[in-house]
Amino acid sequence: MALSQFDIIKSLGESIEWFEKELSWGMPIAELRHLTGRIGNFM
Protein backbone atom coordinates (compact mmCIF):
# COMPACT_ATOMS: atom_id res chain seq x y z
CA MET A 1 0.00 0.00 0.00
CA ALA A 2 1.39 3.39 -0.97
CA LEU A 3 1.80 6.14 1.58
CA SER A 4 -0.44 9.18 1.31
CA GLN A 5 1.11 12.63 0.98
CA PHE A 6 0.07 13.31 4.59
CA ASP A 7 1.84 10.14 5.80
CA ILE A 8 5.02 11.09 3.94
CA ILE A 9 5.05 14.60 5.44
CA LYS A 10 4.35 13.20 8.92
CA SER A 11 7.16 10.65 8.61
CA LEU A 12 9.55 13.31 7.33
CA GLY A 13 8.75 15.48 10.36
CA GLU A 14 9.30 12.58 12.75
CA SER A 15 12.62 11.71 11.11
CA ILE A 16 13.81 15.31 11.38
CA GLU A 17 12.76 15.39 15.06
CA TRP A 18 14.83 12.25 15.76
CA PHE A 19 17.76 13.70 13.84
CA GLU A 20 17.65 16.88 15.93
CA LYS A 21 17.31 14.90 19.18
CA GLU A 22 20.26 12.69 18.43
CA LEU A 23 22.40 15.68 17.43
CA SER A 24 21.50 17.41 20.71
CA TRP A 25 22.58 14.25 22.57
CA GLY A 26 26.03 14.58 21.00
CA MET A 27 25.72 11.79 18.45
CA PRO A 28 28.27 12.15 15.62
CA ILE A 29 26.69 12.95 12.27
CA ALA A 30 28.38 9.90 10.72
CA GLU A 31 26.31 7.72 13.08
CA LEU A 32 23.07 9.26 11.79
CA ARG A 33 23.35 7.92 8.24
CA HIS A 34 20.13 5.95 8.63
CA LEU A 35 18.22 9.15 9.40
CA THR A 36 19.88 11.32 6.77
CA GLY A 37 19.18 8.61 4.19
CA ARG A 38 15.54 8.39 5.21
CA ILE A 39 15.15 12.18 5.15
CA GLY A 40 16.76 12.26 1.71
CA ASN A 41 14.34 9.63 0.42
CA PHE A 42 11.37 11.64 1.63
CA MET A 43 12.69 14.79 -0.02
N, C-alpha and C positions, 0 to 999 in steps of 0.2 A: 504494500500500500504506500503510495506516495505521500510525502509530507505536504501539508497545506502551507501557504505563504505565512500564515500566522505562526504555525509550529516552527518553521525555519527561523523566523525572527525571534521567537521565544528562546529557541535553543542557542542562537547566536548570542543573545543577551546573557544567558546562563553561562556560556563558555567564557565570555569576556569577564563576567563576575568572578569566576574561578581563577582566571588568569591574573586578575588584579589581586585577589586574595593571596594567591601563592607568591606573587612578587612581593607583597607587603610582608609575608612571612620570611623573606630572604632567600627564596628558592632561586637558584641560578636560571637564567633564561634558557640555557641549553637543556635543562631538565624539563622544560615546558613545551617540548616539541609536539607532544600529543595535542596540547591545547592550541598552539599556533597553527598546526595543520588543520584541525577541526574548524577554527575560525576562518582560515583561508578557504576551506571548502564551502563554507556558508557564503562567503563573499563572492 
